Amino acid sequence: MNKLVTTIALIFVSVYAFGQSCCFVTKDEMQLMASNKAFQRSHKLPKPYHHISQAGGEMITFATPDGQQANAFFIKAAKPTNYTLFVFQEWWGLNDHIKREAEHFYTTLGNVNVLAIDMYDGKIATTREEAGKYMGGANPLRLENIIKGAIAYAGPQAKIATVGWCFGGGLSLKASILAGPQAAACVMYYGMPVKDVEQLKTLNTDVLGLFAGREKFISPAIVAEFEANMKLAGKGIQVKSFDAEHAFANPSNPAFDKAATEEAWNMAINYFKARLK
């Protein structure tokens, strides 16, 4: 009898553990690049910026499936809506630049909730070394639980769109996969793609990928492989590689490329507006 009880308990624990983590339990290639000095140097130190919300944005907390709490900068839609846009940080963390970008999407898209999610649990990097430490050291299971908590916070009726840059570009794609049938749109700026075709097959949306053609880390070969994998998965993919460096769309980046940023922004806004209606 004791042996039977033990066996049943082990089965229960195994099923529970599987239910808690379905997809992203190992570090992706971008996280593994975090300690690469050349990769670190490819990120210019951001210019100082302090964001004051004009749209009522505020920091909130929400529960995550691992029994913890997570943080986000939340801007509630003026009128009730099922649409929520998840905004994912660069490798620096949820800094004021990301809050500004979240608010920019909010004011441009119209009636949509915007949730800029803190993936580092309150840590914000101010040096390349800190950013590498935070990104490389982030626990993939914790990242997944934060995303799942955000999906639960948005609610079961929510139609979820995602966008992110750098580390957040990859998180944008992962969040759309984790959102399942609630996924409505996905934009990723120069992030590491998910390479598992079986995982890509579970996407409920197409993807707009905006990449930096001059960078060597998320290289043109990686982008081409992503396009091929999306086609194998039977999913829609639109890609634009700009003649620009990594992080070209960050206004606080000293290497900010205004022309490429404006073109990418217009593509992202048109993409979202066609799907969030």
C-alpha positions as CSV (number, residue, x, y, z in Angstrom):
1,M,0.0,0.0,0.0
2,N,2.8,2.4,0.9
3,K,4.5,1.7,-2.3
4,L,1.3,2.4,-4.3
5,V,0.8,5.7,-2.4
6,T,4.3,6.7,-3.2
7,T,3.9,5.9,-6.8
8,I,0.7,7.9,-7.1
9,A,2.4,10.8,-5.3
10,L,5.3,10.8,-7.7
11,I,3.0,10.7,-10.7
12,F,1.1,13.7,-9.3
13,V,4.2,15.7,-8.7
14,S,5.5,14.9,-12.2
15,V,2.2,16.0,-13.8
16,Y,2.1,19.1,-11.6
17,A,5.7,20.0,-12.5
18,F,5.0,19.5,-16.2
19,G,2.0,21.7,-16.0
20,Q,4.0,24.4,-14.4
21,S,6.5,24.6,-17.2
22,C,5.8,23.5,-20.8
23,C,8.2,25.2,-22.9
24,F,11.3,27.3,-22.0
25,V,13.2,25.7,-19.2
26,T,16.7,26.2,-20.6
27,K,18.6,29.4,-21.4
28,D,18.4,30.5,-25.0
29,E,21.4,31.5,-27.1
30,M,21.0,35.2,-26.2
31,Q,21.2,34.5,-22.5
32,L,24.3,32.3,-23.2
33,M,25.9,35.3,-25.0
34,A,25.6,37.5,-21.9
35,S,29.1,37.1,-20.7
36,N,30.6,37.6,-24.2
37,K,32.7,40.8,-24.1
38,A,32.1,41.6,-27.7
39,F,28.4,41.1,-27.3
40,Q,28.5,43.4,-24.2
41,R,30.4,46.1,-26.1
42,S,27.9,46.0,-28.9
43,H,25.4,47.7,-26.5
44,K,26.1,51.4,-26.1
45,L,25.4,52.7,-22.6
46,P,21.9,54.4,-22.6
47,K,21.6,58.1,-22.2
48,P,19.9,59.2,-18.9
49,Y,16.1,59.6,-19.2
50,H,13.4,60.0,-16.6
51,H,9.9,59.1,-17.6
52,I,6.8,60.8,-16.1
53,S,3.6,59.2,-17.3
54,Q,1.1,61.4,-19.1
55,A,-1.4,58.5,-19.5
56,G,-1.8,57.4,-15.9
57,G,0.7,54.6,-16.1
58,E,1.7,53.1,-12.7
59,M,3.7,50.2,-11.3
60,I,1.6,47.2,-10.2
61,T,2.2,43.7,-8.9
62,F,0.6,40.4,-9.9
63,A,0.8,36.8,-8.8
64,T,2.9,34.2,-10.6
65,P,2.3,30.4,-10.7
66,D,5.4,29.8,-8.6
67,G,3.9,31.4,-5.6
68,Q,5.7,34.7,-6.0
69,Q,4.8,38.3,-7.2
70,A,6.0,40.1,-10.3
71,N,6.0,43.8,-11.3
72,A,4.8,45.7,-14.3
73,F,4.2,49.2,-15.5
74,F,0.5,49.2,-16.4
75,I,-1.5,51.7,-18.5
76,K,-5.2,50.9,-18.4
77,A,-7.3,51.5,-21.5
78,A,-9.7,54.4,-21.3
79,K,-12.7,52.1,-22.1
80,P,-13.1,48.4,-21.4
81,T,-11.3,46.3,-24.0
82,N,-10.1,42.7,-24.4
83,Y,-6.9,43.8,-26.0
84,T,-3.7,43.9,-24.0
85,L,-0.2,44.7,-25.3
86,F,2.7,43.1,-23.4
87,V,5.9,45.1,-23.7
88,F,9.2,43.4,-23.0
89,Q,12.4,45.1,-21.9
90,E,15.8,45.2,-23.4
91,W,18.6,43.5,-21.5
92,W,18.9,46.6,-19.3
93,G,15.6,45.8,-17.5
94,L,12.4,47.7,-17.1
95,N,13.9,51.1,-17.1
96,D,12.3,54.5,-17.9
97,H,13.0,54.2,-21.6
98,I,10.9,51.0,-21.8
99,K,8.1,52.8,-19.9
100,R,8.3,55.6,-22.5
101,E,8.0,53.2,-25.3
102,A,5.1,51.4,-23.6
103,E,3.3,54.8,-23.3
104,H,4.2,55.6,-27.0
105,F,2.4,52.4,-28.1
106,Y,-0.5,53.2,-25.8
107,T,-1.1,56.7,-27.2
108,T,-0.7,55.6,-30.8
109,L,-2.7,52.4,-30.8
110,G,-5.7,53.8,-29.1
111,N,-7.9,51.8,-26.8
112,V,-5.6,49.0,-25.6
113,N,-4.3,48.0,-22.2
114,V,-0.5,48.1,-22.0
115,L,1.6,46.0,-19.6
116,A,5.4,46.5,-19.6
117,I,6.6,43.5,-17.6
118,D,9.5,43.6,-15.3
119,M,11.4,40.4,-16.1
120,Y,14.3,41.0,-13.6
121,D,12.2,41.3,-10.5
122,G,13.1,44.9,-9.8
123,K,16.7,44.9,-11.0
124,I,17.7,47.5,-13.6
125,A,21.2,47.6,-15.1
126,T,23.2,50.8,-15.6
127,T,26.4,49.1,-16.9
128,R,27.0,46.5,-19.6
129,E,28.4,44.2,-17.0
130,E,25.3,44.4,-14.9
131,A,23.1,43.9,-17.9
132,G,25.1,40.8,-18.8
133,K,24.8,39.5,-15.3
134,Y,21.0,40.0,-15.1
135,M,20.2,38.6,-18.5
136,G,22.6,35.7,-18.3
137,G,21.6,34.9,-14.7
138,A,17.8,35.0,-15.3
139,N,16.2,31.7,-14.5
140,P,14.2,30.6,-17.5
141,L,11.6,28.9,-15.3
142,R,11.1,32.2,-13.4
143,L,10.9,34.1,-16.7
144,E,8.2,31.7,-17.9
145,N,6.3,32.0,-14.6
146,I,6.3,35.8,-14.9
147,I,4.9,35.6,-18.4
148,K,2.2,33.1,-17.3
149,G,1.3,35.4,-14.4
150,A,0.9,38.3,-16.8
151,I,-1.3,36.3,-19.0
152,A,-3.5,35.4,-16.0
153,Y,-3.5,39.1,-14.9
154,A,-4.8,40.1,-18.4
155,G,-7.6,37.6,-17.9
156,P,-9.0,34.6,-19.8
157,Q,-10.9,36.8,-22.3
158,A,-7.9,38.9,-23.2
159,K,-6.5,39.0,-26.7
160,I,-2.7,39.4,-26.1
161,A,-0.3,41.2,-28.4
162,T,3.4,41.3,-27.6
163,V,6.4,43.4,-28.5
164,G,10.0,43.5,-27.3
165,W,13.6,44.6,-28.1
166,C,16.9,42.7,-27.7
167,F,16.4,40.1,-24.9
168,G,12.7,41.2,-24.9
169,G,12.4,40.5,-28.6
170,G,12.9,36.8,-27.9
171,L,10.6,37.1,-24.8
172,S,7.9,38.6,-27.1
173,L,7.9,35.5,-29.2
174,K,7.9,33.2,-26.2
175,A,5.0,35.0,-24.6
176,S,3.0,34.7,-27.8
177,I,3.6,31.0,-27.7
178,L,2.7,30.7,-24.0
179,A,-0.5,32.7,-24.6
180,G,-1.8,29.9,-26.7
181,P,-5.2,30.8,-28.3
182,Q,-5.2,34.2,-26.6
183,A,-2.2,35.4,-28.8
184,A,-3.3,38.0,-31.3
185,A,-0.1,39.6,-32.6
186,C,3.7,39.4,-32.1
187,V,6.4,41.9,-32.9
188,M,10.0,41.2,-32.1
189,Y,12.9,43.7,-32.5
190,Y,16.3,42.1,-33.0
191,G,15.6,39.3,-30.5
192,M,16.7,35.6,-30.5
193,P,14.1,33.5,-32.3
194,V,12.7,30.3,-30.9
195,K,14.3,27.6,-33.0
196,D,12.1,24.6,-32.1
197,V,9.7,24.1,-34.9
198,E,7.3,22.1,-32.7
199,Q,7.0,25.0,-30.3
200,L,6.5,27.4,-33.2
201,K,3.6,25.2,-34.5
202,T,1.7,26.2,-31.3
203,L,1.7,29.9,-32.2
204,N,-1.8,31.3,-32.7
205,T,-0.5,34.4,-34.5
206,D,1.8,35.5,-37.3
207,V,5.0,37.4,-36.4
208,L,6.6,40.6,-37.5
209,G,10.4,40.4,-37.1
210,L,12.4,43.7,-37.2
211,F,16.1,42.9,-37.2
212,A,19.5,44.8,-37.4
213,G,21.3,43.7,-40.6
214,R,24.7,44.8,-39.4
215,E,24.9,42.8,-36.2
216,K,26.7,39.5,-36.1
217,F,25.1,38.0,-33.0
218,I,21.5,37.6,-34.2
219,S,23.0,37.3,-37.7
220,P,21.3,37.2,-41.1
221,A,21.8,33.4,-41.0
222,I,19.8,33.2,-37.8
223,V,17.0,35.4,-39.2
224,A,16.9,33.2,-42.4
225,E,16.7,30.1,-40.3
226,F,13.8,31.7,-38.3
227,E,11.9,32.4,-41.5
228,A,12.4,28.8,-42.7
229,N,11.4,27.4,-39.4
230,M,8.2,29.5,-39.3
231,K,7.3,28.2,-42.8
232,L,7.9,24.6,-41.7
233,A,5.6,25.3,-38.8
234,G,3.0,26.7,-41.1
235,K,3.0,30.1,-39.6
236,G,3.0,33.6,-41.1
237,I,6.2,35.6,-40.9
238,Q,7.2,39.0,-42.2
239,V,10.8,40.1,-41.7
240,K,12.6,43.3,-42.3
241,S,16.4,43.6,-41.8
242,F,17.5,47.2,-41.5
243,D,20.9,48.5,-42.5
244,A,21.6,49.3,-38.8
245,E,23.3,48.1,-35.6
246,H,21.7,46.2,-32.7
247,A,19.4,48.4,-30.6
248,F,19.0,50.9,-33.4
249,A,15.5,51.7,-32.3
250,N,16.4,52.8,-28.7
251,P,16.2,56.6,-28.5
252,S,18.5,56.5,-25.5
253,N,21.1,54.6,-27.5
254,P,24.0,56.9,-28.7
255,A,23.9,54.9,-31.9
256,F,20.1,55.5,-32.4
257,D,19.1,55.3,-36.1
258,K,16.2,57.7,-36.5
259,A,15.3,56.7,-40.1
260,A,15.3,53.0,-39.4
261,T,13.4,53.5,-36.2
262,E,10.6,55.4,-37.8
263,E,10.3,52.8,-40.6
264,A,10.2,50.0,-38.1
265,W,7.8,51.8,-35.9
266,N,5.3,52.4,-38.7
267,M,5.5,48.7,-39.7
268,A,4.8,47.7,-36.1
269,I,1.9,50.1,-35.7
270,N,0.3,49.1,-39.0
271,Y,0.8,45.4,-38.0
272,F,-0.9,45.9,-34.6
273,K,-3.7,48.1,-35.9
274,A,-4.6,45.4,-38.5
275,R,-4.9,42.8,-35.7
276,L,-6.2,44.6,-32.7
277,K,-9.6,45.6,-34.0
